[in-house]
Amino acid sequence: MALTKIVAAVLKANGFNSVVTLVSGRGSTVGQAIVDDKRVPLVSFTGSTSVGKMVSEKVHGRFGRTILELGGNNAAIICADADLEIAF
């Protein structure tokens, strides 16, 4: 939630409003509503491969788009001048 506030503040400072939203709740209720809602053109999902497959099939079935991060691997690029205490 803190990251969402930081991103929203940076976007607003640069002239973008209402670009980032965080929705918290059980996947079986909130997640299912997002996946099924035709007003949500893009769904980003992080989680298991089996649930990701279901998300992909449902969203693409309504001609939506997905960004899927599945299977527990999340790559990161850490620049040489990064603060390693924060990065890891």
N, C-alpha and C positions, 0 to 999 in steps of 0.2 A: 504494500500500500504506500509505503514511503517513497519507493521508486516511482510509482505512478504520479505522486505529487511533484516530485522533482522534474520528471519529464514534462508534465503539464505546464509547470512554471517556465521551463526553458522554451517550450513551444510558444507559449503566450508571449514571452519576451521577444520572440522573433516573428510575431504577427500571425501565429496560427492559434485558432481557438477550437476547443472540443474535438481534438484529434485523437486523444488517448482516453480509454475508458477501462476501468477494472471492474469486473463482476465477480463476486465471491459467493460460493454456495456449493451445494452438492451437485455433482455432475448429472445425477439422475433427474434433477429438476431444472436447475438453472442451465446447465450444459445442454440438456436435451432441447430446451426452449430456444437456445441460440442456434443450435444445429438445424432445427426445423423452421426457423423464422426466415421467410423470403426477404425480409427487409434488411437482413444481415448479409451483405454480399461477400464477405471474406471472414473465414473462421480460422484462427490460429489455435492449434492444440498441441500441448506437450503431455506425453504420457505413454501408455503401453501401446504396443503395435496392434493388439486386438481391438482396443477401443479406437485407435486412430483409423483403422480400416473402416469401422462403422461410421465414424465422423466423416471420412472421405466419401464413402458411398452415399450417405444421406445428403451432404452438402452438394456434391456434384450432381446428384439426382435432381436437384432443383436449380442446376446451372450456376451454383455459387462456386467460390474458389476457396482453397485451403492452404495453410502453411502448417506442416506437420513436423514435429520434433519427437521422434519415437524411439523407444528402446533404451532410454537412459543415457544416451551419449549426447552431450551438448558442447560442441566445439567452441573455443574462444581464441581470438588472436590477441596476444598481449605484447604491446609495443615495448621496446627497449627502455623507454623512459617512464614506464608505468610504475605506480606505487604498488609493489608486490604484496604488501600487507593487505591492501584492498582487493587486489586482483584474485588472490587465492583465498 
